[in-house]
Amino acid sequence: MTGSIVSKGAQTKEKIIETSLHLFSVKGYYNTSINDILEATQLTKGGLYGHFKSKDELWQAAYDRAVEIWKKSYSRI
């Protein structure tokens, strides 16, 4: 049972990162509020802050994901 909880937590974290990456890309970091992210992910503040301590930490995770995507795309050229 613990494995499924960890898996669901990991899925939620991925959803937060992917959604935030999209919002940051479209609206920019400063124009994307925590409430925008909460609305898009349908999470509560507790659900979000259970995975990330701050908007800055979430930004770093989204940035790291963008770099991963870029590297994969670049390596295909």
PyMOL Python script that loads the backbone (N, CA, C, O; Angstrom):
from pymol import cmd

cmd.read_pdbstr("""\
ATOM      1  N   MET A   1       0.815  -1.190   0.000  1.00  0.00           N
ATOM      2  CA  MET A   1       0.000   0.000   0.000  1.00  0.00           C
ATOM      3  C   MET A   1       0.864   1.262   0.000  1.00  0.00           C
ATOM      4  O   MET A   1       0.498   2.255  -0.629  1.00  0.00           O
ATOM      5  N   THR A   2       1.977   1.240   0.678  1.00  0.00           N
ATOM      6  CA  THR A   2       2.864   2.387   0.714  1.00  0.00           C
ATOM      7  C   THR A   2       3.362   2.729  -0.682  1.00  0.00           C
ATOM      8  O   THR A   2       3.481   3.904  -1.029  1.00  0.00           O
ATOM      9  N   GLY A   3       3.655   1.712  -1.483  1.00  0.00           N
ATOM     10  CA  GLY A   3       4.138   1.940  -2.843  1.00  0.00           C
ATOM     11  C   GLY A   3       3.161   2.733  -3.680  1.00  0.00           C
ATOM     12  O   GLY A   3       3.575   3.586  -4.464  1.00  0.00           O
ATOM     13  N   SER A   4       1.864   2.471  -3.532  1.00  0.00           N
ATOM     14  CA  SER A   4       0.876   3.204  -4.313  1.00  0.00           C
ATOM     15  C   SER A   4       0.766   4.649  -3.852  1.00  0.00           C
ATOM     16  O   SER A   4       0.485   5.534  -4.660  1.00  0.00           O
ATOM     17  N   ILE A   5       0.984   4.901  -2.570  1.00  0.00           N
ATOM     18  CA  ILE A   5       0.962   6.275  -2.073  1.00  0.00           C
ATOM     19  C   ILE A   5       2.146   7.050  -2.630  1.00  0.00           C
ATOM     20  O   ILE A   5       1.995   8.188  -3.075  1.00  0.00           O
ATOM     21  N   VAL A   6       3.309   6.443  -2.608  1.00  0.00           N
ATOM     22  CA  VAL A   6       4.498   7.086  -3.165  1.00  0.00           C
ATOM     23  C   VAL A   6       4.283   7.351  -4.651  1.00  0.00           C
ATOM     24  O   VAL A   6       4.613   8.431  -5.141  1.00  0.00           O
ATOM     25  N   SER A   7       3.744   6.394  -5.357  1.00  0.00           N
ATOM     26  CA  SER A   7       3.505   6.538  -6.789  1.00  0.00           C
ATOM     27  C   SER A   7       2.529   7.688  -7.059  1.00  0.00           C
ATOM     28  O   SER A   7       2.746   8.486  -7.971  1.00  0.00           O
ATOM     29  N   LYS A   8       1.469   7.772  -6.275  1.00  0.00           N
ATOM     30  CA  LYS A   8       0.502   8.850  -6.466  1.00  0.00           C
ATOM     31  C   LYS A   8       1.150  10.200  -6.158  1.00  0.00           C
ATOM     32  O   LYS A   8       0.906  11.184  -6.856  1.00  0.00           O
ATOM     33  N   GLY A   9       1.977  10.245  -5.110  1.00  0.00           N
ATOM     34  CA  GLY A   9       2.688  11.470  -4.771  1.00  0.00           C
ATOM     35  C   GLY A   9       3.622  11.901  -5.883  1.00  0.00           C
ATOM     36  O   GLY A   9       3.715  13.086  -6.203  1.00  0.00           O
ATOM     37  N   ALA A  10       4.314  10.935  -6.470  1.00  0.00           N
ATOM     38  CA  ALA A  10       5.228  11.228  -7.580  1.00  0.00           C
ATOM     39  C   ALA A  10       4.451  11.729  -8.791  1.00  0.00           C
ATOM     40  O   ALA A  10       4.894  12.648  -9.480  1.00  0.00           O
ATOM     41  N   GLN A  11       3.299  11.130  -9.051  1.00  0.00           N
ATOM     42  CA  GLN A  11       2.461  11.567 -10.165  1.00  0.00           C
ATOM     43  C   GLN A  11       1.964  12.991  -9.941  1.00  0.00           C
ATOM     44  O   GLN A  11       1.938  13.799 -10.869  1.00  0.00           O
ATOM     45  N   THR A  12       1.574  13.294  -8.713  1.00  0.00           N
ATOM     46  CA  THR A  12       1.110  14.639  -8.390  1.00  0.00           C
ATOM     47  C   THR A  12       2.230  15.650  -8.576  1.00  0.00           C
ATOM     48  O   THR A  12       2.010  16.727  -9.130  1.00  0.00           O
ATOM     49  N   LYS A  13       3.418  15.315  -8.122  1.00  0.00           N
ATOM     50  CA  LYS A  13       4.560  16.219  -8.271  1.00  0.00           C
ATOM     51  C   LYS A  13       4.852  16.468  -9.751  1.00  0.00           C
ATOM     52  O   LYS A  13       5.124  17.601 -10.149  1.00  0.00           O
ATOM     53  N   GLU A  14       4.798  15.427 -10.553  1.00  0.00           N
ATOM     54  CA  GLU A  14       5.019  15.574 -11.996  1.00  0.00           C
ATOM     55  C   GLU A  14       3.958  16.478 -12.614  1.00  0.00           C
ATOM     56  O   GLU A  14       4.267  17.324 -13.454  1.00  0.00           O
ATOM     57  N   LYS A  15       2.715  16.297 -12.199  1.00  0.00           N
ATOM     58  CA  LYS A  15       1.619  17.131 -12.702  1.00  0.00           C
ATOM     59  C   LYS A  15       1.858  18.592 -12.349  1.00  0.00           C
ATOM     60  O   LYS A  15       1.632  19.475 -13.176  1.00  0.00           O
ATOM     61  N   ILE A  16       2.307  18.851 -11.142  1.00  0.00           N
ATOM     62  CA  ILE A  16       2.592  20.220 -10.713  1.00  0.00           C
ATOM     63  C   ILE A  16       3.707  20.815 -11.568  1.00  0.00           C
ATOM     64  O   ILE A  16       3.593  21.949 -12.033  1.00  0.00           O
ATOM     65  N   ILE A  17       4.771  20.065 -11.774  1.00  0.00           N
ATOM     66  CA  ILE A  17       5.909  20.555 -12.556  1.00  0.00           C
ATOM     67  C   ILE A  17       5.489  20.844 -13.998  1.00  0.00           C
ATOM     68  O   ILE A  17       5.785  21.915 -14.528  1.00  0.00           O
ATOM     69  N   GLU A  18       4.811  19.907 -14.625  1.00  0.00           N
ATOM     70  CA  GLU A  18       4.412  20.072 -16.030  1.00  0.00           C
ATOM     71  C   GLU A  18       3.451  21.252 -16.191  1.00  0.00           C
ATOM     72  O   GLU A  18       3.588  22.046 -17.122  1.00  0.00           O
ATOM     73  N   THR A  19       2.497  21.362 -15.296  1.00  0.00           N
ATOM     74  CA  THR A  19       1.522  22.452 -15.364  1.00  0.00           C
ATOM     75  C   THR A  19       2.200  23.795 -15.125  1.00  0.00           C
ATOM     76  O   THR A  19       1.914  24.773 -15.815  1.00  0.00           O
ATOM     77  N   SER A  20       3.091  23.836 -14.154  1.00  0.00           N
ATOM     78  CA  SER A  20       3.801  25.079 -13.844  1.00  0.00           C
ATOM     79  C   SER A  20       4.718  25.481 -14.993  1.00  0.00           C
ATOM     80  O   SER A  20       4.813  26.661 -15.330  1.00  0.00           O
ATOM     81  N   LEU A  21       5.384  24.517 -15.587  1.00  0.00           N
ATOM     82  CA  LEU A  21       6.242  24.808 -16.731  1.00  0.00           C
ATOM     83  C   LEU A  21       5.427  25.476 -17.839  1.00  0.00           C
ATOM     84  O   LEU A  21       5.866  26.457 -18.438  1.00  0.00           O
ATOM     85  N   HIS A  22       4.256  24.941 -18.099  1.00  0.00           N
ATOM     86  CA  HIS A  22       3.391  25.531 -19.124  1.00  0.00           C
ATOM     87  C   HIS A  22       2.996  26.963 -18.742  1.00  0.00           C
ATOM     88  O   HIS A  22       3.100  27.880 -19.556  1.00  0.00           O
ATOM     89  N   LEU A  23       2.545  27.142 -17.504  1.00  0.00           N
ATOM     90  CA  LEU A  23       2.122  28.473 -17.068  1.00  0.00           C
ATOM     91  C   LEU A  23       3.279  29.473 -17.085  1.00  0.00           C
ATOM     92  O   LEU A  23       3.110  30.606 -17.536  1.00  0.00           O
ATOM     93  N   PHE A  24       4.434  29.068 -16.605  1.00  0.00           N
ATOM     94  CA  PHE A  24       5.597  29.959 -16.617  1.00  0.00           C
ATOM     95  C   PHE A  24       5.985  30.322 -18.050  1.00  0.00           C
ATOM     96  O   PHE A  24       6.391  31.451 -18.321  1.00  0.00           O
ATOM     97  N   SER A  25       5.857  29.362 -18.960  1.00  0.00           N
ATOM     98  CA  SER A  25       6.204  29.601 -20.362  1.00  0.00           C
ATOM     99  C   SER A  25       5.247  30.590 -21.017  1.00  0.00           C
ATOM    100  O   SER A  25       5.660  31.425 -21.823  1.00  0.00           O
ATOM    101  N   VAL A  26       3.980  30.492 -20.670  1.00  0.00           N
ATOM    102  CA  VAL A  26       2.958  31.340 -21.287  1.00  0.00           C
ATOM    103  C   VAL A  26       2.879  32.710 -20.613  1.00  0.00           C
ATOM    104  O   VAL A  26       2.857  33.741 -21.284  1.00  0.00           O
ATOM    105  N   LYS A  27       2.836  32.709 -19.282  1.00  0.00           N
ATOM    106  CA  LYS A  27       2.597  33.954 -18.543  1.00  0.00           C
ATOM    107  C   LYS A  27       3.853  34.590 -17.966  1.00  0.00           C
ATOM    108  O   LYS A  27       3.847  35.767 -17.607  1.00  0.00           O
ATOM    109  N   GLY A  28       4.931  33.816 -17.875  1.00  0.00           N
ATOM    110  CA  GLY A  28       6.140  34.298 -17.225  1.00  0.00           C
ATOM    111  C   GLY A  28       6.094  33.996 -15.732  1.00  0.00           C
ATOM    112  O   GLY A  28       5.030  33.758 -15.160  1.00  0.00           O
ATOM    113  N   TYR A  29       7.253  34.011 -15.128  1.00  0.00           N
ATOM    114  CA  TYR A  29       7.355  33.687 -13.699  1.00  0.00           C
ATOM    115  C   TYR A  29       6.585  34.682 -12.838  1.00  0.00           C
ATOM    116  O   TYR A  29       5.784  34.282 -11.993  1.00  0.00           O
ATOM    117  N   TYR A  30       6.821  35.964 -13.047  1.00  0.00           N
ATOM    118  CA  TYR A  30       6.219  36.980 -12.183  1.00  0.00           C
ATOM    119  C   TYR A  30       4.718  37.122 -12.373  1.00  0.00           C
ATOM    120  O   TYR A  30       4.014  37.528 -11.449  1.00  0.00           O
ATOM    121  N   ASN A  31       4.220  36.794 -13.556  1.00  0.00           N
ATOM    122  CA  ASN A  31       2.783  36.900 -13.815  1.00  0.00           C
ATOM    123  C   ASN A  31       2.016  35.620 -13.498  1.00  0.00           C
ATOM    124  O   ASN A  31       0.792  35.583 -13.628  1.00  0.00           O
ATOM    125  N   THR A  32       2.717  34.583 -13.089  1.00  0.00           N
ATOM    126  CA  THR A  32       2.066  33.332 -12.687  1.00  0.00           C
ATOM    127  C   THR A  32       1.989  33.312 -11.172  1.00  0.00           C
ATOM    128  O   THR A  32       3.011  33.331 -10.486  1.00  0.00           O
ATOM    129  N   SER A  33       0.782  33.274 -10.661  1.00  0.00           N
ATOM    130  CA  SER A  33       0.606  33.249  -9.215  1.00  0.00           C
ATOM    131  C   SER A  33       0.448  31.813  -8.727  1.00  0.00           C
ATOM    132  O   SER A  33       0.161  30.902  -9.503  1.00  0.00           O
ATOM    133  N   ILE A  34       0.640  31.638  -7.444  1.00  0.00           N
ATOM    134  CA  ILE A  34       0.389  30.327  -6.840  1.00  0.00           C
ATOM    135  C   ILE A  34      -1.065  29.943  -7.077  1.00  0.00           C
ATOM    136  O   ILE A  34      -1.366  28.775  -7.326  1.00  0.00           O
ATOM    137  N   ASN A  35      -1.963  30.908  -7.001  1.00  0.00           N
ATOM    138  CA  ASN A  35      -3.379  30.610  -7.257  1.00  0.00           C
ATOM    139  C   ASN A  35      -3.615  30.131  -8.683  1.00  0.00           C
ATOM    140  O   ASN A  35      -4.479  29.283  -8.908  1.00  0.00           O
ATOM    141  N   ASP A  36      -2.864  30.656  -9.653  1.00  0.00           N
ATOM    142  CA  ASP A  36      -2.959  30.157 -11.034  1.00  0.00           C
ATOM    143  C   ASP A  36      -2.590  28.672 -11.087  1.00  0.00           C
ATOM    144  O   ASP A  36      -3.257  27.872 -11.743  1.00  0.00           O
ATOM    145  N   ILE A  37      -1.521  28.332 -10.387  1.00  0.00           N
ATOM    146  CA  ILE A  37      -1.046  26.945 -10.372  1.00  0.00           C
ATOM    147  C   ILE A  37      -2.052  26.053  -9.647  1.00  0.00           C
ATOM    148  O   ILE A  37      -2.336  24.941 -10.091  1.00  0.00           O
ATOM    149  N   LEU A  38      -2.586  26.542  -8.537  1.00  0.00           N
ATOM    150  CA  LEU A  38      -3.582  25.766  -7.795  1.00  0.00           C
ATOM    151  C   LEU A  38      -4.814  25.512  -8.649  1.00  0.00           C
ATOM    152  O   LEU A  38      -5.338  24.399  -8.675  1.00  0.00           O
ATOM    153  N   GLU A  39      -5.276  26.538  -9.345  1.00  0.00           N
ATOM    154  CA  GLU A  39      -6.452  26.390 -10.199  1.00  0.00           C
ATOM    155  C   GLU A  39      -6.191  25.392 -11.329  1.00  0.00           C
ATOM    156  O   GLU A  39      -7.035  24.545 -11.622  1.00  0.00           O
ATOM    157  N   ALA A  40      -5.036  25.496 -11.954  1.00  0.00           N
ATOM    158  CA  ALA A  40      -4.711  24.620 -13.091  1.00  0.00           C
ATOM    159  C   ALA A  40      -4.504  23.165 -12.670  1.00  0.00           C
ATOM    160  O   ALA A  40      -4.842  22.245 -13.416  1.00  0.00           O
ATOM    161  N   THR A  41      -3.951  22.960 -11.483  1.00  0.00           N
ATOM    162  CA  THR A  41      -3.698  21.589 -11.014  1.00  0.00           C
ATOM    163  C   THR A  41      -4.838  21.033 -10.180  1.00  0.00           C
ATOM    164  O   THR A  41      -4.880  19.836  -9.895  1.00  0.00           O
ATOM    165  N   GLN A  42      -5.766  21.902  -9.787  1.00  0.00           N
ATOM    166  CA  GLN A  42      -6.895  21.525  -8.929  1.00  0.00           C
ATOM    167  C   GLN A  42      -6.427  20.976  -7.584  1.00  0.00           C
ATOM    168  O   GLN A  42      -7.019  20.052  -7.027  1.00  0.00           O
ATOM    169  N   LEU A  43      -5.343  21.576  -7.080  1.00  0.00           N
ATOM    170  CA  LEU A  43      -4.816  21.191  -5.771  1.00  0.00           C
ATOM    171  C   LEU A  43      -5.115  22.277  -4.750  1.00  0.00           C
ATOM    172  O   LEU A  43      -5.441  23.411  -5.101  1.00  0.00           O
ATOM    173  N   THR A  44      -4.997  21.912  -3.491  1.00  0.00           N
ATOM    174  CA  THR A  44      -5.075  22.881  -2.416  1.00  0.00           C
ATOM    175  C   THR A  44      -3.668  23.409  -2.143  1.00  0.00           C
ATOM    176  O   THR A  44      -2.684  22.848  -2.626  1.00  0.00           O
ATOM    177  N   LYS A  45      -3.578  24.487  -1.368  1.00  0.00           N
ATOM    178  CA  LYS A  45      -2.254  25.001  -1.009  1.00  0.00           C
ATOM    179  C   LYS A  45      -1.447  23.935  -0.286  1.00  0.00           C
ATOM    180  O   LYS A  45      -0.249  23.782  -0.527  1.00  0.00           O
ATOM    181  N   GLY A  46      -2.112  23.194   0.608  1.00  0.00           N
ATOM    182  CA  GLY A  46      -1.418  22.119   1.325  1.00  0.00           C
ATOM    183  C   GLY A  46      -0.896  21.053   0.387  1.00  0.00           C
ATOM    184  O   GLY A  46       0.201  20.529   0.581  1.00  0.00           O
ATOM    185  N   GLY A  47      -1.685  20.727  -0.640  1.00  0.00           N
ATOM    186  CA  GLY A  47      -1.264  19.737  -1.624  1.00  0.00           C
ATOM    187  C   GLY A  47      -0.053  20.201  -2.407  1.00  0.00           C
ATOM    188  O   GLY A  47       0.843  19.411  -2.703  1.00  0.00           O
ATOM    189  N   LEU A  48      -0.024  21.484  -2.744  1.00  0.00           N
ATOM    190  CA  LEU A  48       1.111  22.033  -3.489  1.00  0.00           C
ATOM    191  C   LEU A  48       2.340  22.150  -2.608  1.00  0.00           C
ATOM    192  O   LEU A  48       3.427  21.703  -2.975  1.00  0.00           O
ATOM    193  N   TYR A  49       2.159  22.759  -1.439  1.00  0.00           N
ATOM    194  CA  TYR A  49       3.302  22.991  -0.560  1.00  0.00           C
ATOM    195  C   TYR A  49       3.799  21.709   0.107  1.00  0.00           C
ATOM    196  O   TYR A  49       4.861  21.712   0.731  1.00  0.00           O
ATOM    197  N   GLY A  50       3.057  20.628  -0.015  1.00  0.00           N
ATOM    198  CA  GLY A  50       3.554  19.332   0.420  1.00  0.00           C
ATOM    199  C   GLY A  50       4.669  18.813  -0.489  1.00  0.00           C
ATOM    200  O   GLY A  50       5.463  17.959  -0.096  1.00  0.00           O
ATOM    201  N   HIS A  51       4.711  19.346  -1.708  1.00  0.00           N
ATOM    202  CA  HIS A  51       5.715  18.932  -2.691  1.00  0.00           C
ATOM    203  C   HIS A  51       6.808  19.976  -2.897  1.00  0.00           C
ATOM    204  O   HIS A  51       7.953  19.629  -3.184  1.00  0.00           O
ATOM    205  N   PHE A  52       6.459  21.246  -2.752  1.00  0.00           N
ATOM    206  CA  PHE A  52       7.400  22.339  -2.974  1.00  0.00           C
ATOM    207  C   PHE A  52       7.274  23.358  -1.860  1.00  0.00           C
ATOM    208  O   PHE A  52       6.167  23.727  -1.470  1.00  0.00           O
ATOM    209  N   LYS A  53       8.407  23.811  -1.348  1.00  0.00           N
ATOM    210  CA  LYS A  53       8.409  24.752  -0.222  1.00  0.00           C
ATOM    211  C   LYS A  53       8.040  26.165  -0.639  1.00  0.00           C
ATOM    212  O   LYS A  53       7.548  26.947   0.175  1.00  0.00           O
ATOM    213  N   SER A  54       8.275  26.496  -1.908  1.00  0.00           N
ATOM    214  CA  SER A  54       8.046  27.865  -2.359  1.00  0.00           C
ATOM    215  C   SER A  54       7.855  27.895  -3.873  1.00  0.00           C
ATOM    216  O   SER A  54       8.101  26.911  -4.570  1.00  0.00           O
ATOM    217  N   LYS A  55       7.413  29.046  -4.355  1.00  0.00           N
ATOM    218  CA  LYS A  55       7.293  29.246  -5.796  1.00  0.00           C
ATOM    219  C   LYS A  55       8.673  29.161  -6.445  1.00  0.00           C
ATOM    220  O   LYS A  55       8.808  28.650  -7.557  1.00  0.00           O
ATOM    221  N   ASP A  56       9.691  29.660  -5.755  1.00  0.00           N
ATOM    222  CA  ASP A  56      11.055  29.584  -6.288  1.00  0.00           C
ATOM    223  C   ASP A  56      11.521  28.141  -6.470  1.00  0.00           C
ATOM    224  O   ASP A  56      12.150  27.809  -7.475  1.00  0.00           O
ATOM    225  N   GLU A  57      11.212  27.289  -5.497  1.00  0.00           N
ATOM    226  CA  GLU A  57      11.593  25.876  -5.608  1.00  0.00           C
ATOM    227  C   GLU A  57      10.852  25.217  -6.770  1.00  0.00           C
ATOM    228  O   GLU A  57      11.421  24.401  -7.495  1.00  0.00           O
ATOM    229  N   LEU A  58       9.595  25.570  -6.938  1.00  0.00           N
ATOM    230  CA  LEU A  58       8.807  25.041  -8.050  1.00  0.00           C
ATOM    231  C   LEU A  58       9.367  25.550  -9.376  1.00  0.00           C
ATOM    232  O   LEU A  58       9.449  24.797 -10.346  1.00  0.00           O
ATOM    233  N   TRP A  59       9.750  26.813  -9.418  1.00  0.00           N
ATOM    234  CA  TRP A  59      10.370  27.372 -10.624  1.00  0.00           C
ATOM    235  C   TRP A  59      11.618  26.582 -11.000  1.00  0.00           C
ATOM    236  O   TRP A  59      11.824  26.264 -12.171  1.00  0.00           O
ATOM    237  N   GLN A  60      12.445  26.268 -10.017  1.00  0.00           N
ATOM    238  CA  GLN A  60      13.679  25.534 -10.285  1.00  0.00           C
ATOM    239  C   GLN A  60      13.373  24.153 -10.870  1.00  0.00           C
ATOM    240  O   GLN A  60      14.044  23.705 -11.800  1.00  0.00           O
ATOM    241  N   ALA A  61      12.359  23.485 -10.321  1.00  0.00           N
ATOM    242  CA  ALA A  61      11.970  22.174 -10.848  1.00  0.00           C
ATOM    243  C   ALA A  61      11.449  22.295 -12.278  1.00  0.00           C
ATOM    244  O   ALA A  61      11.759  21.455 -13.124  1.00  0.00           O
ATOM    245  N   ALA A  62      10.665  23.326 -12.551  1.00  0.00           N
ATOM    246  CA  ALA A  62      10.137  23.534 -13.898  1.00  0.00           C
ATOM    247  C   ALA A  62      11.271  23.881 -14.869  1.00  0.00           C
ATOM    248  O   ALA A  62      11.288  23.415 -16.008  1.00  0.00           O
ATOM    249  N   TYR A  63      12.205  24.693 -14.409  1.00  0.00           N
ATOM    250  CA  TYR A  63      13.360  25.052 -15.234  1.00  0.00           C
ATOM    251  C   TYR A  63      14.187  23.807 -15.560  1.00  0.00           C
ATOM    252  O   TYR A  63      14.593  23.603 -16.704  1.00  0.00           O
ATOM    253  N   ASP A  64      14.433  22.975 -14.540  1.00  0.00           N
ATOM    254  CA  ASP A  64      15.187  21.735 -14.757  1.00  0.00           C
ATOM    255  C   ASP A  64      14.481  20.842 -15.779  1.00  0.00           C
ATOM    256  O   ASP A  64      15.129  20.216 -16.618  1.00  0.00           O
ATOM    257  N   ARG A  65      13.157  20.790 -15.702  1.00  0.00           N
ATOM    258  CA  ARG A  65      12.393  19.993 -16.669  1.00  0.00           C
ATOM    259  C   ARG A  65      12.537  20.575 -18.066  1.00  0.00           C
ATOM    260  O   ARG A  65      12.687  19.826 -19.032  1.00  0.00           O
ATOM    261  N   ALA A  66      12.495  21.884 -18.190  1.00  0.00           N
ATOM    262  CA  ALA A  66      12.661  22.527 -19.498  1.00  0.00           C
ATOM    263  C   ALA A  66      14.035  22.200 -20.087  1.00  0.00           C
ATOM    264  O   ALA A  66      14.156  21.957 -21.288  1.00  0.00           O
ATOM    265  N   VAL A  67      15.050  22.194 -19.254  1.00  0.00           N
ATOM    266  CA  VAL A  67      16.401  21.851 -19.717  1.00  0.00           C
ATOM    267  C   VAL A  67      16.440  20.395 -20.187  1.00  0.00           C
ATOM    268  O   VAL A  67      17.048  20.097 -21.215  1.00  0.00           O
ATOM    269  N   GLU A  68      15.801  19.492 -19.452  1.00  0.00           N
ATOM    270  CA  GLU A  68      15.733  18.080 -19.865  1.00  0.00           C
ATOM    271  C   GLU A  68      15.085  17.951 -21.235  1.00  0.00           C
ATOM    272  O   GLU A  68      15.584  17.238 -22.105  1.00  0.00           O
ATOM    273  N   ILE A  69      13.965  18.649 -21.418  1.00  0.00           N
ATOM    274  CA  ILE A  69      13.239  18.597 -22.692  1.00  0.00           C
ATOM    275  C   ILE A  69      14.121  19.136 -23.815  1.00  0.00           C
ATOM    276  O   ILE A  69      14.194  18.550 -24.895  1.00  0.00           O
ATOM    277  N   TRP A  70      14.789  20.257 -23.549  1.00  0.00           N
ATOM    278  CA  TRP A  70      15.665  20.854 -24.555  1.00  0.00           C
ATOM    279  C   TRP A  70      16.806  19.904 -24.922  1.00  0.00           C
ATOM    280  O   TRP A  70      17.127  19.740 -26.098  1.00  0.00           O
ATOM    281  N   LYS A  71      17.413  19.285 -23.919  1.00  0.00           N
ATOM    282  CA  LYS A  71      18.523  18.368 -24.184  1.00  0.00           C
ATOM    283  C   LYS A  71      18.069  17.169 -25.024  1.00  0.00           C
ATOM    284  O   LYS A  71      18.783  16.740 -25.931  1.00  0.00           O
ATOM    285  N   LYS A  72      16.885  16.631 -24.723  1.00  0.00           N
ATOM    286  CA  LYS A  72      16.373  15.511 -25.508  1.00  0.00           C
ATOM    287  C   LYS A  72      16.115  15.934 -26.948  1.00  0.00           C
ATOM    288  O   LYS A  72      16.429  15.201 -27.885  1.00  0.00           O
ATOM    289  N   SER A  73      15.544  17.115 -27.116  1.00  0.00           N
ATOM    290  CA  SER A  73      15.272  17.616 -28.463  1.00  0.00           C
ATOM    291  C   SER A  73      16.557  17.885 -29.218  1.00  0.00           C
ATOM    292  O   SER A  73      16.660  17.576 -30.405  1.00  0.00           O
ATOM    293  N   TYR A  74      17.531  18.456 -28.544  1.00  0.00           N
ATOM    294  CA  TYR A  74      18.807  18.793 -29.159  1.00  0.00           C
ATOM    295  C   TYR A  74      19.577  17.544 -29.562  1.00  0.00           C
ATOM    296  O   TYR A  74      20.238  17.528 -30.600  1.00  0.00           O
ATOM    297  N   SER A  75      19.496  16.500 -28.747  1.00  0.00           N
ATOM    298  CA  SER A  75      20.242  15.277 -29.036  1.00  0.00           C
ATOM    299  C   SER A  75      19.685  14.535 -30.251  1.00  0.00           C
ATOM    300  O   SER A  75      20.370  13.683 -30.815  1.00  0.00           O
ATOM    301  N   ARG A  76      18.476  14.839 -30.655  1.00  0.00           N
ATOM    302  CA  ARG A  76      17.861  14.193 -31.818  1.00  0.00           C
ATOM    303  C   ARG A  76      18.293  14.831 -33.128  1.00  0.00           C
ATOM    304  O   ARG A  76      18.067  14.273 -34.201  1.00  0.00           O
ATOM    305  N   ILE A  77      18.910  15.992 -33.039  1.00  0.00           N
ATOM    306  CA  ILE A  77      19.304  16.715 -34.259  1.00  0.00           C
ATOM    307  C   ILE A  77      20.538  16.092 -34.854  1.00  0.00           C
ATOM    308  O   ILE A  77      21.029  16.555 -35.884  1.00  0.00           O
TER     309      ILE A  77
END
""", "prot")
cmd.dss("prot")
cmd.show_as("cartoon", "prot")
cmd.util.cbc("prot")
cmd.orient("prot")
